[in-house]
């Protein structure tokens, strides 16, 4: 199945991309998706501890299961205001 | 989700925020207080002179989180109307990046709800700020939003 991945802030800048569609196996959780993305983008790994994930626009734990068509954002610490 | 408060104004914009107009819009004849917060671009950061800022957002999710803040303060404070506006793009020194206004019959609720709104926005709304200086630019240090705890039940059984 495929899911849409969104990058923001320093990640978007680093990768020169705001989004991509990624293939993951059925039953994959967000952590699996992160590992999958880290294969193509090895720099992503070093940000793991300073990111939170969002699934379909809600903050989500790393072990949240994914469904086909989900939108997953990897979000750096927020600094609005 | 919060259709019960149609007079609220929750927006993300790339234009100048009309602070006075927003503050006037939340006010009704039943209110004795309007508390507002004007977050503006400061000319220095960590001892360096700031030239300007750029803001970006996960816009759809930012609006979801901003509406949640409005819903929370309606549910927890005796207030009337809420406006929360955040601007994106390049902002110059002195310009408003975020404006919040809350009306209420009495001042304590207006102050408290407004304070809750800006404090929570800074911790939970997916917006990012880049600071530009004469000798470079940095993404501002931010806060990691609280995330639901991992539960063993959330992982499909693997055996």
gemmi code that builds the backbone of each chain (N, CA, C; Angstrom):
import gemmi

chains = {
    "A": [
        ("UNK", (0.856, -1.198, 0.000), (0.000, 0.000, 0.000), (0.884, 1.238, 0.000)),
        ("UNK", (0.296, 2.374, -0.377), (1.097, 3.600, -0.372), (0.505, 4.614, 0.599)),
        ("UNK", (1.402, 5.438, 1.152), (0.979, 6.533, 2.020), (1.704, 7.801, 1.568)),
        ("UNK", (1.150, 8.924, 1.922), (1.789, 10.198, 1.576), (2.588, 10.690, 2.777)),
        ("UNK", (3.839, 11.081, 2.549), (4.707, 11.582, 3.618), (4.972, 13.066, 3.383)),
        ("UNK", (4.864, 13.833, 4.450), (5.096, 15.277, 4.363), (6.293, 15.668, 5.222)),
        ("UNK", (7.133, 16.546, 4.694), (8.286, 17.073, 5.436), (8.108, 18.575, 5.622)),
        ("UNK", (8.558, 19.055, 6.774), (8.403, 20.483, 7.075), (9.697, 21.071, 7.622)),
        ("UNK", (9.771, 22.397, 7.582), (10.868, 23.128, 8.208), (12.218, 22.675, 7.693)),
        ("UNK", (13.110, 22.349, 8.647), (14.473, 22.015, 8.251), (14.534, 20.736, 7.411)),
        ("UNK", (13.565, 19.838, 7.588), (13.574, 18.610, 6.781), (13.229, 18.916, 5.331)),
        ("UNK", (12.225, 19.733, 5.142), (11.824, 20.120, 3.792), (12.998, 20.808, 3.088)),
        ("UNK", (13.672, 21.661, 3.841), (14.795, 22.396, 3.276), (15.937, 21.445, 2.907)),
        ("UNK", (16.222, 20.512, 3.811), (17.315, 19.567, 3.610), (17.060, 18.665, 2.405)),
        ("UNK", (15.825, 18.200, 2.275), (15.512, 17.242, 1.214), (15.092, 17.923, -0.079)),
        ("UNK", (14.809, 19.212, -0.017), (14.336, 19.908, -1.204), (13.001, 19.372, -1.685)),
        ("UNK", (12.255, 18.760, -0.750), (10.957, 18.173, -1.123), (9.997, 18.324, 0.039)),
        ("UNK", (8.761, 18.627, -0.257), (7.761, 18.783, 0.787), (6.971, 17.501, 0.991)),
        ("UNK", (6.873, 16.678, -0.045), (6.083, 15.450, 0.106), (6.518, 14.382, -0.873)),
        ("UNK", (6.197, 13.150, -0.517), (6.484, 12.029, -1.406), (5.499, 10.908, -1.099)),
        ("UNK", (5.305, 10.033, -2.063), (4.447, 8.865, -1.858), (5.363, 7.667, -1.650)),
        ("UNK", (5.097, 6.915, -0.567), (5.993, 5.833, -0.177), (5.202, 4.530, -0.069)),
        ("UNK", (5.808, 3.471, -0.566), (5.193, 2.147, -0.509), (5.615, 1.472, 0.798)),
        ("UNK", (4.640, 0.980, 1.561), (4.951, 0.199, 2.778), (4.096, -1.068, 2.765)),
        ("UNK", (4.550, -2.068, 3.557), (3.805, -3.334, 3.583), (2.507, -3.160, 4.369)),
        ("UNK", (1.541, -4.011, 4.103), (0.301, -4.028, 4.892), (0.669, -4.246, 6.356)),
        ("UNK", (-0.001, -3.547, 7.252), (0.271, -3.722, 8.678), (1.421, -2.879, 9.200)),
        ("UNK", (2.034, -2.090, 8.339), (3.152, -1.260, 8.778), (2.680, -0.196, 9.758)),
        ("UNK", (3.581, 0.168, 10.690), (3.291, 1.257, 11.614), (4.159, 2.454, 11.229)),
        ("UNK", (3.950, 3.587, 11.892), (4.666, 4.808, 11.511), (6.188, 4.617, 11.598)),
        ("UNK", (6.640, 3.898, 12.625), (8.086, 3.654, 12.758), (8.640, 2.922, 11.524)),
        ("UNK", (7.873, 1.984, 10.993), (8.306, 1.254, 9.786), (8.419, 2.216, 8.593)),
        ("UNK", (7.461, 3.110, 8.510), (7.478, 4.089, 7.426), (8.717, 4.979, 7.554)),
        ("UNK", (9.009, 5.379, 8.804), (10.185, 6.229, 9.033), (11.449, 5.499, 8.584)),
        ("UNK", (11.554, 4.223, 8.930), (12.728, 3.434, 8.523), (12.819, 3.364, 7.002)),
        ("UNK", (11.674, 3.171, 6.373), (11.614, 3.088, 4.914), (12.104, 4.401, 4.294)),
        ("UNK", (11.630, 5.519, 4.835), (12.032, 6.826, 4.309), (13.524, 7.075, 4.545)),
        ("UNK", (14.046, 6.530, 5.661), (15.451, 6.746, 6.020), (16.400, 6.004, 5.079)),
        ("UNK", (15.895, 5.004, 4.388), (16.746, 4.291, 3.429), (17.107, 5.237, 2.280)),
        ("UNK", (16.089, 5.909, 1.770), (16.330, 6.838, 0.660), (16.947, 8.150, 1.134)),
        ("UNK", (16.709, 8.486, 2.406), (17.179, 9.765, 2.943), (17.896, 9.508, 4.271)),
        ("UNK", (19.142, 9.033, 4.223), (19.850, 8.619, 5.441), (19.960, 9.734, 6.498)),
        ("UNK", (19.970, 10.999, 6.041), (20.093, 12.103, 7.027), (18.894, 12.144, 7.966)),
        ("UNK", (17.790, 11.539, 7.528), (16.568, 11.582, 8.328), (16.772, 10.937, 9.701)),
        ("UNK", (17.602, 9.890, 9.728), (17.804, 9.133, 10.971), (18.217, 10.007, 12.149)),
        ("UNK", (19.093, 10.953, 11.904), (19.611, 11.730, 13.034), (18.564, 12.689, 13.613)),
        ("UNK", (17.459, 12.832, 12.930), (16.393, 13.694, 13.453), (15.337, 12.918, 14.251)),
        ("UNK", (15.461, 11.585, 14.277), (14.396, 10.755, 14.859), (13.962, 11.214, 16.259)),
        ("UNK", (14.949, 11.529, 17.141), (14.618, 11.884, 18.524), (13.999, 13.278, 18.634)),
        ("UNK", (14.151, 14.080, 17.591), (13.623, 15.449, 17.673), (12.473, 15.659, 16.697)),
        ("UNK", (11.756, 14.582, 16.395), (10.583, 14.693, 15.528), (9.372, 14.109, 16.232)),
        ("UNK", (8.206, 14.607, 15.870), (6.976, 13.896, 16.216), (6.276, 13.569, 14.907)),
        ("UNK", (5.448, 12.546, 14.971), (4.722, 12.140, 13.769), (3.263, 12.556, 13.893)),
        ("UNK", (2.664, 12.844, 12.745), (1.222, 13.090, 12.703), (0.636, 12.175, 11.645)),
        ("UNK", (-0.486, 11.542, 11.961), (-1.185, 10.713, 10.981), (-2.536, 11.360, 10.717)),
        ("UNK", (-2.793, 11.673, 9.473), (-4.036, 12.321, 9.078), (-4.357, 13.526, 9.967)),
        ("UNK", (-3.313, 14.336, 10.154), (-3.422, 15.638, 10.846), (-3.702, 15.539, 12.340)),
        ("UNK", (-3.364, 14.384, 12.941), (-3.401, 14.256, 14.406), (-2.058, 13.694, 14.854)),
        ("UNK", (-1.523, 14.211, 15.968), (-0.286, 13.650, 16.493), (-0.499, 12.174, 16.768)),
        ("UNK", (0.512, 11.371, 16.466), (0.345, 9.924, 16.576), (1.622, 9.286, 17.122)),
        ("UNK", (1.441, 8.231, 17.923), (2.579, 7.477, 18.453), (3.275, 6.750, 17.306)),
        ("UNK", (4.553, 6.428, 17.529), (5.353, 5.794, 16.465), (4.850, 4.395, 16.130)),
        ("UNK", (4.100, 3.776, 17.048), (3.610, 2.425, 16.749), (2.165, 2.423, 16.229)),
        ("UNK", (1.715, 3.573, 15.734), (0.367, 3.643, 15.165), (0.318, 2.925, 13.811)),
        ("UNK", (-0.621, 2.002, 13.637), (-0.743, 1.302, 12.349), (-1.194, 2.253, 11.237)),
        ("UNK", (-0.748, 1.972, 10.027), (-1.086, 2.804, 8.879), (-2.125, 2.123, 7.995)),
        ("UNK", (-2.870, 2.947, 7.276), (-3.808, 2.450, 6.272), (-3.419, 3.055, 4.921)),
        ("UNK", (-3.811, 2.387, 3.867), (-3.532, 2.902, 2.524), (-4.099, 4.307, 2.397)),
        ("UNK", (-3.305, 5.190, 1.812), (-3.782, 6.546, 1.582), (-3.598, 7.502, 2.746)),
        ("UNK", (-3.045, 6.998, 3.854), (-2.812, 7.889, 5.000), (-1.845, 9.011, 4.624)),
        ("UNK", (-1.988, 10.116, 5.359), (-1.063, 11.236, 5.218), (-0.256, 11.307, 6.511)),
        ("UNK", (1.052, 11.156, 6.409), (1.904, 11.154, 7.608), (2.894, 12.308, 7.514)),
        ("UNK", (2.903, 13.146, 8.547), (3.854, 14.251, 8.601), (4.936, 13.952, 9.610)),
        ("UNK", (6.194, 14.236, 9.265), (7.289, 14.167, 10.239), (7.611, 15.607, 10.623)),
        ("UNK", (7.291, 15.947, 11.884), (7.300, 17.347, 12.283), (8.435, 17.676, 13.240)),
        ("UNK", (9.282, 18.635, 12.883), (10.294, 19.134, 13.808), (9.614, 19.901, 14.945)),
        ("UNK", (10.360, 20.208, 16.017), (9.778, 21.012, 17.112), (9.102, 22.261, 16.549)),
        ("UNK", (7.907, 22.557, 17.034), (7.142, 23.664, 16.461), (7.586, 25.004, 17.069)),
        ("UNK", (7.507, 26.063, 16.296), (8.004, 27.364, 16.761), (7.135, 28.502, 16.261)),
        ("UNK", (5.815, 28.256, 16.255), (4.905, 29.319, 15.851), (4.772, 30.368, 16.944)),
        ("UNK", (3.994, 31.387, 16.661), (3.754, 32.437, 17.640), (4.679, 33.604, 17.420)),
    ],
    "B": [
        ("UNK", (-16.404, 20.823, 13.287), (-16.179, 20.323, 14.639), (-16.634, 21.341, 15.685)),
        ("UNK", (-16.381, 22.633, 15.406), (-16.760, 23.648, 16.382), (-17.790, 24.588, 15.765)),
        ("UNK", (-18.699, 24.013, 14.994), (-19.691, 24.817, 14.285), (-20.619, 25.559, 15.238)),
        ("UNK", (-20.555, 25.206, 16.530), (-21.434, 25.855, 17.490), (-21.001, 27.286, 17.814)),
        ("UNK", (-19.841, 27.699, 17.270), (-19.382, 29.063, 17.530), (-19.044, 29.749, 16.210)),
        ("UNK", (-20.086, 30.043, 15.424), (-19.849, 30.583, 14.077), (-19.205, 31.964, 14.077)),
        ("UNK", (-19.242, 32.649, 15.214), (-18.656, 33.989, 15.259), (-17.152, 33.953, 15.489)),
        ("UNK", (-16.624, 32.804, 15.828), (-15.180, 32.698, 16.013), (-14.464, 32.912, 14.685)),
        ("UNK", (-13.210, 33.313, 14.764), (-12.429, 33.528, 13.544), (-11.080, 32.840, 13.729)),
        ("UNK", (-10.909, 31.714, 13.041), (-9.683, 30.925, 13.165), (-9.070, 30.852, 11.775)),
        ("UNK", (-7.928, 31.514, 11.595), (-7.396, 31.636, 10.232), (-5.878, 31.591, 10.169)),
        ("UNK", (-5.414, 31.120, 9.018), (-4.005, 31.248, 8.658), (-3.979, 32.119, 7.423)),
        ("UNK", (-3.113, 33.118, 7.435), (-3.140, 34.098, 6.354), (-1.731, 34.470, 5.920)),
        ("UNK", (-1.597, 34.927, 4.710), (-0.308, 35.450, 4.247), (-0.326, 36.981, 4.191)),
        ("UNK", (-1.429, 37.545, 4.619), (-1.558, 39.002, 4.595), (-1.372, 39.589, 5.990)),
        ("UNK", (-1.214, 40.899, 6.026), (-1.107, 41.605, 7.291), (-2.353, 41.330, 8.133)),
        ("UNK", (-2.171, 41.075, 9.429), (-3.319, 40.807, 10.301), (-3.890, 42.139, 10.796)),
        ("UNK", (-5.183, 42.381, 10.558), (-5.786, 43.653, 10.990), (-6.199, 43.578, 12.466)),
        ("UNK", (-5.226, 43.792, 13.347), (-5.430, 43.579, 14.789), (-6.665, 44.289, 15.357)),
        ("UNK", (-6.768, 45.570, 15.050), (-7.853, 46.352, 15.656), (-9.218, 45.837, 15.187)),
        ("UNK", (-9.282, 45.490, 13.910), (-10.534, 44.987, 13.347), (-10.923, 43.655, 14.006)),
        ("UNK", (-9.929, 42.795, 14.234), (-10.193, 41.489, 14.855), (-10.684, 41.687, 16.295)),
        ("UNK", (-9.993, 42.556, 17.019), (-10.374, 42.797, 18.419), (-11.799, 43.343, 18.489)),
        ("UNK", (-12.158, 44.196, 17.530), (-13.510, 44.771, 17.527), (-14.555, 43.710, 17.198)),
        ("UNK", (-14.191, 42.760, 16.339), (-15.158, 41.742, 15.908), (-15.561, 40.773, 17.014)),
        ("UNK", (-14.674, 40.530, 17.993), (-15.032, 39.548, 19.023), (-15.935, 40.161, 20.099)),
        ("UNK", (-16.080, 41.480, 20.071), (-16.748, 42.177, 21.149), (-18.248, 42.317, 20.898)),
        ("UNK", (-19.047, 42.020, 21.920), (-20.501, 42.225, 21.830), (-20.937, 43.088, 23.014)),
        ("UNK", (-22.199, 43.510, 22.987), (-22.694, 44.361, 24.075), (-22.807, 43.611, 25.397)),
        ("UNK", (-22.749, 42.290, 25.340), (-22.827, 41.511, 26.578), (-21.463, 41.351, 27.253)),
        ("UNK", (-20.428, 41.833, 26.596), (-19.072, 41.634, 27.126), (-18.577, 42.840, 27.902)),
        ("UNK", (-17.850, 42.536, 28.968), (-17.205, 43.614, 29.725), (-15.714, 43.620, 29.505)),
        ("UNK", (-15.213, 42.656, 28.719), (-13.764, 42.557, 28.551), (-13.398, 41.927, 27.216)),
        ("UNK", (-12.363, 42.469, 26.613), (-11.698, 41.802, 25.489), (-10.222, 41.746, 25.844)),
        ("UNK", (-9.675, 40.537, 25.905), (-8.233, 40.388, 26.121), (-7.627, 39.960, 24.804)),
        ("UNK", (-6.479, 40.556, 24.464), (-5.852, 40.164, 23.204), (-4.363, 39.955, 23.403)),
        ("UNK", (-3.786, 39.156, 22.514), (-2.346, 38.944, 22.508), (-1.843, 39.231, 21.110)),
        ("UNK", (-0.861, 40.093, 21.018), (-0.266, 40.477, 19.741), (1.176, 39.974, 19.740)),
        ("UNK", (1.421, 38.896, 19.018), (2.788, 38.371, 18.911), (3.463, 39.033, 17.728)),
        ("UNK", (4.571, 39.738, 17.969), (5.165, 40.524, 16.891), (6.642, 40.214, 16.715)),
        ("UNK", (7.168, 40.586, 15.588), (8.542, 40.233, 15.226), (9.527, 41.164, 15.930)),
        ("UNK", (10.379, 40.558, 16.735), (11.370, 41.276, 17.543), (12.651, 41.473, 16.729)),
        ("UNK", (13.381, 42.562, 17.008), (14.569, 42.849, 16.190), (15.838, 42.174, 16.690)),
        ("UNK", (15.704, 41.244, 17.640), (16.900, 40.535, 18.116), (16.519, 39.147, 18.591)),
        ("UNK", (17.487, 38.223, 18.546), (17.270, 36.864, 19.007), (18.601, 36.304, 19.469)),
        ("UNK", (18.685, 35.879, 20.731), (19.923, 35.338, 21.300), (21.106, 36.265, 21.045)),
        ("UNK", (20.866, 37.552, 21.248), (21.952, 38.521, 21.148), (22.337, 38.921, 19.729)),
        ("UNK", (21.613, 38.415, 18.737), (21.934, 38.801, 17.349), (20.802, 39.658, 16.798)),
        ("UNK", (21.170, 40.551, 15.877), (20.166, 41.423, 15.268), (19.407, 40.652, 14.188)),
        ("UNK", (18.104, 40.542, 14.353), (17.264, 39.842, 13.384), (16.905, 40.784, 12.235)),
        ("UNK", (16.981, 40.274, 11.002), (16.589, 41.092, 9.845), (15.102, 40.922, 9.545)),
        ("UNK", (14.673, 39.660, 9.513), (13.257, 39.352, 9.270), (13.028, 37.889, 9.592)),
        ("UNK", (11.776, 37.457, 9.588), (11.425, 36.065, 9.860), (10.634, 35.499, 8.690)),
        ("UNK", (10.720, 34.187, 8.550), (9.818, 33.504, 7.620), (9.105, 32.387, 8.375)),
        ("UNK", (7.783, 32.343, 8.197), (6.977, 31.303, 8.841), (6.407, 30.363, 7.791)),
        ("UNK", (6.397, 29.074, 8.130), (5.671, 28.120, 7.300), (4.856, 27.215, 8.199)),
        ("UNK", (3.890, 26.505, 7.633), (2.984, 25.688, 8.436), (2.564, 24.436, 7.687)),
        ("UNK", (2.144, 23.466, 8.447), (1.362, 22.330, 7.927), (-0.066, 22.858, 8.053)),
        ("UNK", (-0.499, 23.551, 7.001), (-1.664, 24.419, 7.147), (-2.940, 23.715, 7.597)),
        ("UNK", (-3.258, 22.589, 6.954), (-4.516, 21.908, 7.295), (-4.494, 21.480, 8.757)),
        ("UNK", (-3.349, 20.917, 9.180), (-3.264, 20.454, 10.565), (-3.203, 21.630, 11.538)),
        ("UNK", (-2.534, 22.704, 11.147), (-2.460, 23.881, 12.019), (-3.871, 24.409, 12.299)),
        ("UNK", (-4.707, 24.415, 11.272), (-6.088, 24.882, 11.479), (-6.851, 23.932, 12.397)),
        ("UNK", (-6.616, 22.630, 12.240), (-7.260, 21.656, 13.129), (-6.871, 21.950, 14.578)),
        ("UNK", (-5.571, 22.164, 14.816), (-5.107, 22.387, 16.191), (-5.592, 23.741, 16.738)),
        ("UNK", (-5.657, 24.744, 15.877), (-6.149, 26.053, 16.325), (-7.635, 25.976, 16.685)),
        ("UNK", (-8.396, 25.198, 15.896), (-9.828, 25.029, 16.223), (-9.987, 24.256, 17.529)),
        ("UNK", (-9.090, 23.317, 17.788), (-9.143, 22.587, 19.064), (-8.911, 23.531, 20.241)),
        ("UNK", (-7.990, 24.470, 20.062), (-7.726, 25.439, 21.132), (-8.985, 26.263, 21.397)),
        ("UNK", (-9.614, 26.722, 20.322), (-10.845, 27.514, 20.479), (-11.921, 26.690, 21.180)),
        ("UNK", (-12.071, 25.423, 20.769), (-13.087, 24.560, 21.388), (-12.780, 24.371, 22.876)),
        ("UNK", (-11.499, 24.205, 23.193), (-11.116, 23.993, 24.591), (-11.455, 25.221, 25.443)),
        ("UNK", (-11.165, 26.394, 24.942), (-11.430, 27.547, 25.806), (-12.928, 27.843, 25.919)),
        ("UNK", (-13.693, 27.540, 24.863), (-15.143, 27.664, 25.015), (-15.657, 26.710, 26.092)),
        ("UNK", (-15.089, 25.516, 26.148), (-15.567, 24.493, 27.088), (-15.106, 24.747, 28.518)),
        ("UNK", (-14.013, 25.506, 28.676), (-13.403, 25.604, 30.011), (-13.385, 26.990, 30.636)),
        ("UNK", (-13.762, 28.013, 29.880), (-13.783, 29.373, 30.431), (-15.104, 30.024, 30.026)),
        ("UNK", (-15.677, 30.852, 30.901), (-16.920, 31.551, 30.528), (-16.629, 32.738, 29.602)),
        ("UNK", (-16.352, 32.413, 28.342), (-16.005, 33.452, 27.359), (-17.048, 33.445, 26.246)),
        ("UNK", (-17.012, 34.496, 25.395), (-18.017, 34.587, 24.329), (-17.442, 34.214, 22.966)),
        ("UNK", (-16.473, 34.960, 22.483), (-15.937, 34.723, 21.132), (-14.410, 34.632, 21.180)),
        ("UNK", (-13.868, 33.943, 20.211), (-12.423, 33.772, 20.107), (-11.981, 34.074, 18.685)),
        ("UNK", (-10.873, 34.769, 18.539), (-10.226, 34.909, 17.232), (-8.769, 34.486, 17.402)),
        ("UNK", (-8.302, 33.619, 16.510), (-6.890, 33.216, 16.509), (-6.423, 33.273, 15.059)),
        ("UNK", (-5.496, 34.170, 14.772), (-4.975, 34.301, 13.411), (-3.458, 34.189, 13.441)),
        ("UNK", (-2.914, 33.415, 12.516), (-1.463, 33.313, 12.400), (-1.070, 33.628, 10.969)),
        ("UNK", (-0.020, 34.397, 10.835), (0.445, 34.785, 9.500), (1.633, 33.927, 9.074)),
        ("UNK", (1.743, 33.665, 7.775), (2.864, 32.907, 7.216), (3.605, 33.763, 6.192)),
        ("UNK", (4.787, 33.274, 5.800), (5.570, 33.992, 4.799), (6.602, 34.881, 5.485)),
        ("UNK", (7.089, 35.859, 4.731), (8.116, 36.756, 5.275), (7.483, 37.872, 6.093)),
        ("UNK", (7.969, 38.038, 7.322), (7.466, 39.110, 8.186), (8.619, 40.017, 8.605)),
        ("UNK", (8.366, 41.305, 8.540), (9.387, 42.286, 8.886), (9.315, 42.619, 10.383)),
        ("UNK", (10.370, 43.250, 10.874), (10.418, 43.659, 12.280), (9.178, 44.497, 12.619)),
        ("UNK", (8.549, 44.164, 13.749), (7.398, 44.941, 14.208), (6.061, 44.446, 13.690)),
        ("UNK", (6.067, 43.550, 12.710), (4.788, 43.055, 12.188), (4.227, 41.959, 13.090)),
        ("UNK", (2.914, 41.823, 13.062), (2.234, 40.824, 13.881), (2.272, 39.453, 13.209)),
        ("UNK", (2.774, 38.464, 13.935), (2.788, 37.092, 13.403), (1.575, 36.312, 13.882)),
        ("UNK", (1.143, 36.582, 15.117), (-0.034, 35.890, 15.648), (-0.861, 36.898, 16.440)),
        ("UNK", (-2.192, 36.801, 16.279), (-3.069, 37.684, 17.038), (-4.223, 36.861, 17.590)),
        ("UNK", (-4.440, 37.005, 18.900), (-5.517, 36.276, 19.572), (-6.373, 37.287, 20.321)),
        ("UNK", (-7.682, 37.160, 20.206), (-8.583, 38.032, 20.965), (-9.717, 37.179, 21.527)),
        ("UNK", (-10.057, 37.453, 22.776), (-11.112, 36.698, 23.462), (-12.022, 37.691, 24.165)),
        ("UNK", (-13.327, 37.529, 23.967), (-14.274, 38.393, 24.675), (-14.991, 37.589, 25.749)),
        ("UNK", (-15.367, 38.291, 26.817), (-16.041, 37.647, 27.947), (-16.776, 38.703, 28.742)),
        ("UNK", (-17.703, 38.258, 29.571), (-18.413, 39.204, 30.423), (-17.452, 39.841, 31.425)),
        ("UNK", (-16.474, 39.053, 31.899), (-15.560, 39.531, 32.943), (-14.100, 39.283, 32.568)),
        ("UNK", (-13.224, 40.136, 33.088), (-11.841, 40.127, 32.606), (-11.061, 38.864, 32.909)),
        ("UNK", (-11.311, 38.230, 34.052), (-10.469, 37.086, 34.432), (-10.549, 35.979, 33.382)),
        ("UNK", (-11.754, 35.680, 32.925), (-11.912, 34.613, 31.933), (-11.244, 35.001, 30.617)),
        ("UNK", (-11.378, 36.268, 30.238), (-10.780, 36.710, 28.975), (-9.254, 36.587, 29.036)),
        ("UNK", (-8.658, 37.071, 30.137), (-7.202, 36.973, 30.304), (-6.748, 35.513, 30.315)),
        ("UNK", (-7.409, 34.700, 31.128), (-6.975, 33.314, 31.303), (-7.096, 32.522, 30.008)),
        ("UNK", (-8.199, 32.723, 29.292), (-8.415, 31.975, 28.049), (-7.408, 32.418, 26.986)),
        ("UNK", (-7.127, 33.709, 26.944), (-6.175, 34.228, 25.962), (-4.780, 33.662, 26.245)),
        ("UNK", (-4.414, 33.633, 27.515), (-3.110, 33.083, 27.914), (-3.019, 31.600, 27.558)),
        ("UNK", (-4.086, 30.861, 27.824), (-4.099, 29.442, 27.475), (-3.923, 29.276, 25.964)),
        ("UNK", (-4.607, 30.118, 25.206), (-4.578, 29.979, 23.746), (-3.174, 30.198, 23.188)),
        ("UNK", (-2.479, 31.242, 23.604), (-1.144, 31.476, 23.028), (-0.146, 30.441, 23.537)),
        ("UNK", (-0.230, 30.081, 24.825), (0.711, 29.078, 25.354), (0.529, 27.741, 24.636)),
        ("UNK", (-0.711, 27.359, 24.381), (-0.991, 26.069, 23.743), (-0.639, 26.115, 22.258)),
        ("UNK", (-0.907, 27.248, 21.625), (-0.534, 27.395, 20.214), (0.965, 27.169, 20.029)),
        ("UNK", (1.752, 27.752, 20.918), (3.208, 27.644, 20.763), (3.719, 26.222, 20.968)),
        ("UNK", (2.938, 25.408, 21.664), (3.367, 24.028, 21.942), (2.779, 22.994, 20.984)),
        ("UNK", (1.647, 23.296, 20.362), (0.933, 22.227, 19.643), (0.586, 22.524, 18.184)),
        ("UNK", (0.725, 23.757, 17.741), (0.294, 24.060, 16.367), (1.505, 23.950, 15.427)),
        ("UNK", (1.391, 23.126, 14.377), (2.544, 22.891, 13.505), (2.855, 24.072, 12.581)),
        ("UNK", (3.597, 25.010, 13.161), (4.069, 26.188, 12.446), (5.557, 26.320, 12.787)),
        ("UNK", (6.351, 26.739, 11.806), (7.797, 26.840, 12.014), (8.297, 28.208, 11.582)),
        ("UNK", (9.298, 28.673, 12.349), (9.826, 30.026, 12.148), (11.300, 29.936, 11.796)),
        ("UNK", (11.687, 30.625, 10.746), (13.104, 30.713, 10.399), (13.554, 32.144, 10.608)),
        ("UNK", (14.679, 32.283, 11.335), (15.178, 33.615, 11.672), (16.336, 33.974, 10.755)),
        ("UNK", (16.264, 35.134, 10.143), (17.300, 35.595, 9.219), (18.125, 36.700, 9.866)),
        ("UNK", (19.448, 36.502, 9.842), (20.396, 37.464, 10.410), (21.309, 37.952, 9.279)),
        ("UNK", (22.144, 38.944, 9.592), (23.055, 39.463, 8.570), (23.983, 38.366, 8.061)),
        ("UNK", (24.343, 37.422, 8.948), (25.341, 36.408, 8.563), (24.749, 35.003, 8.436)),
        ("UNK", (23.479, 34.911, 8.190), (22.915, 33.570, 7.990), (21.500, 33.459, 8.521)),
        ("UNK", (20.995, 32.225, 8.535), (19.611, 31.993, 8.971), (19.539, 30.687, 9.739)),
        ("UNK", (18.643, 30.624, 10.723), (18.451, 29.385, 11.486), (16.967, 29.140, 11.709)),
        ("UNK", (16.613, 27.848, 11.776), (15.263, 27.498, 12.213), (15.225, 27.698, 13.725)),
        ("UNK", (14.210, 28.395, 14.209), (14.117, 28.688, 15.643), (13.989, 27.394, 16.443)),
        ("UNK", (14.606, 27.397, 17.639), (14.396, 26.283, 18.561), (12.912, 26.225, 18.858)),
        ("UNK", (12.363, 25.049, 18.851), (10.929, 24.955, 19.111), (10.630, 23.990, 20.238)),
        ("UNK", (9.368, 23.630, 20.319), (8.922, 22.668, 21.332), (8.376, 21.441, 20.619)),
        ("UNK", (8.677, 20.275, 21.176), (8.109, 19.044, 20.622), (6.714, 18.872, 21.198)),
        ("UNK", (5.703, 18.835, 20.355), (4.334, 18.690, 20.865), (4.155, 17.360, 21.589)),
        ("UNK", (3.291, 17.322, 22.597), (2.988, 16.055, 23.250), (2.253, 15.130, 22.279)),
        ("UNK", (2.631, 13.874, 22.330), (2.076, 12.878, 21.407), (1.436, 11.775, 22.234)),
        ("UNK", (0.351, 11.174, 21.740), (-0.269, 10.082, 22.487), (0.754, 8.993, 22.804)),
        ("UNK", (0.652, 8.417, 23.987), (1.588, 7.378, 24.399), (1.435, 6.147, 23.517)),
        ("UNK", (2.553, 5.461, 23.320), (2.495, 4.198, 22.585), (1.783, 3.168, 23.450)),
        ("UNK", (0.920, 2.417, 22.834), (0.244, 1.355, 23.576), (0.521, 0.031, 22.888)),
        ("UNK", (0.793, -1.031, 23.668), (1.058, -2.333, 23.066), (-0.096, -2.752, 22.161)),
        ("UNK", (-1.304, -2.346, 22.533), (-2.485, -2.750, 21.770), (-2.496, -2.152, 20.370)),
        ("UNK", (-1.769, -1.033, 20.199), (-1.807, -0.364, 18.904), (-1.039, -1.141, 17.842)),
        ("UNK", (-0.163, -2.051, 18.275), (0.629, -2.816, 17.312), (-0.071, -4.146, 17.041)),
        ("UNK", (-0.290, -4.470, 15.789), (-0.949, -5.735, 15.496), (-0.113, -6.904, 16.040)),
        ("UNK", (-0.764, -7.933, 16.539), (-0.045, -9.081, 17.092), (0.862, -9.680, 16.032)),
        ("UNK", (2.094, -9.994, 16.434), (3.045, -10.484, 15.447), (3.250, -11.993, 15.561)),
        ("UNK", (2.573, -12.653, 16.517), (2.771, -14.103, 16.672), (1.524, -14.883, 16.274)),
    ],
}
model = gemmi.Model(1)
for chain_id, residues in chains.items():
    chain = gemmi.Chain(chain_id)
    for i, (resn, *xyz) in enumerate(residues, 1):
        res = gemmi.Residue()
        res.name, res.seqid = resn, gemmi.SeqId(i, " ")
        for name, pos in zip(("N", "CA", "C"), xyz):
            atom = gemmi.Atom()
            atom.name, atom.element = name, gemmi.Element(name[0])
            atom.pos, atom.b_iso = gemmi.Position(*pos), 0.0
            res.add_atom(atom)
        chain.add_residue(res)
    model.add_chain(chain)
structure = gemmi.Structure()
structure.add_model(model)
structure.setup_entities()
